[in-house]
Amino acid sequence: NNDDDGDDDDDDDCYYELRGCVGTLSPRPIDSALREYAITSAFHDRRFHPIALDEVSCLRVGVSLLVNYEDCKDCYDWIVGVHGIVIEFQQQNQQQQQQNQHYSATYLPEVAKEQGWTRERTLETLIRKAGFRGTITPQLLKDIKCTRYQSSKCHLTYKEFAAAFQLDTGKHNNVVAMQQHQQEQKSSWRTWFRF
């Protein structure tokens, strides 16, 4: 994950770049959602190759809990670096003239700031992310339903994880040790991921 906040002192030889990012906008129990989306993000984000075993020691996981959802007055009613946004709109399908197609997409609060984007550029890329390939007109922007939200974010490096579970960071077979530890200390596992 490329959440570079300048706090890399204890990450020695690791450089962070995005390797997977998957989540949900629907409320979910945190313990099952963390498990499901960690696996999905690591192995099934179609934009990236699955995480390889030799990458594990240089991973940093970021978890964003999305909070404070609010309807926006218009698609510009949000602040870069503070809010994430969800956009939704409908446009006539070019191939089937009579049928409207629904589009939606989201960016987490940190995306626009990390990319150095303005609100206008963020909206343009988000409309494209939603799959719309037509012309972005003032009317399209006016028709967008926009919801803003904030996030509570936590990071955990592999070294921090290994220290918490007393794993040997020099060995790659720690997955087995982690699974054994999880079975022995189920309450610790859940407490560790409670935010």
DAKAZI-V216447 format. One record per helix or strand. SS is the DSSP state (a for helix, b for strand). FROM is the first residue (numbers start at 0). LEN is the number of residues. If there is no record, write none. Layout:
SS FROM LEN
SS FROM LEN
This chain:
a 8 3
a 29 14
a 52 6
b 59 12
b 83 9
b 99 8
a 108 7
a 118 11
a 137 6
b 144 13
a 157 7
a 173 11
a 185 7
